[in-house]
């Protein structure tokens, strides 16, 4: 018995993994051989832990930028470069880039 949502891909979104885990738990509880589901359940739990660790690392990396722009309020225009035209910068980072970091940490859509 397979569930159409179960995939071998490791890059499933967290909510999809949660749904798979719930399905596995329900199916295992109604199965004659619940141990059959243990490897898939472990795989889903490991993938979920990996996603959480990646998310936590991304939040930690973005937090200084979000904190910086949070102190500036709304008075700065989105297109204002914050790298000051540095010759070392491959891309000029703007206020909008910092605000995008803040929204990502807050869980808002870009």
N, C-alpha and C positions, 0 to 999 in steps of 0.2 A: 504494500500500500504506500503510495507516494503522494505528497502534497504538491500541487502545482507551483507553489511559491518557493519550494526548496530548490536551491541552486547551489552549484559548487563554487560560485564566485565568492571571493572574500571581501568584496567591496559593497556589500549590501548596506542600505541605510539602517540606522539603529531601530526605527520603528518596524521595519520589515523583519529584522532579526527577532525582535520581541514577539511579533506575530508567529513566527516560525517556532520559537520556543514554546509559546502557549499551545500551538497545535500539537507539537511533539508531546508535551506533558499530558494533554487531553487524550491523545491517541494512545500513549503508553499506559495511561490509567485504565483504558478500556481494552487493552490487549492481553492475550494469553501469555505473551512473552515480553514484558516491559523492558527487559534488559537489552532487547534488540535496538531500542531507541537511544540508549546511553551514548554511543559514539557520536551520533548526530547532535544530540543535546550538548555534549561537551564541545563539539566544534562550533556550534552556534554561540555558546557562552564565551568561548575563547575569542571568537570574532567580535562579539559585543565588547569584551574587555579591551581588545585592541583598538576598536573605534573610540571608546571612551578615553584611552590613553592618548591617541592622536588628537582628539578634540581638546583635551586638557593642555597638551603641548602647544597647540595653535592658539588657544586662549592666552597662555602665558606669554607667547611671542607677540601677540597683538595688544596686550594690556597696556604697555607703556605708551603706545600710540593713541589708544583710546583715552587714557588718562590725560595725555598732553592736550588733545583736542577738546576734551571735556572742560578743561579750564579756560578755553578760549571763547566759549559761548557761541552765539550765532553771528557775531559781528564780522567774521572773516569770510570773504567770498570763496566758493568752492574751487574756483580755478587758480587761486593764489598758490604759487609754488613755495614749498617749505624747505627746499634744498638750496635755495638762494642761487640758482644757476651754477652750482658746483661743477667744475670740469671733471670731477671724479664720478659723478652720478651718471649712470646709464640712462636713467629716466628721471625727469623732474617730478618729485613727489608733491602732490597738491593737498590742500585742505580736504578736498573730497576723498582722497585716498585714506586719510586719517579718520574721517567720519565713517567711511565704509568699514574700517577696522572696529570702530566703536559699535556700529550697528551689528556687526557679525558677533561680537562678544555678547551683546544684549539679545541675540537670537532673532533679530529683525531681518526681514528680507532687504536685499540691497536696493 
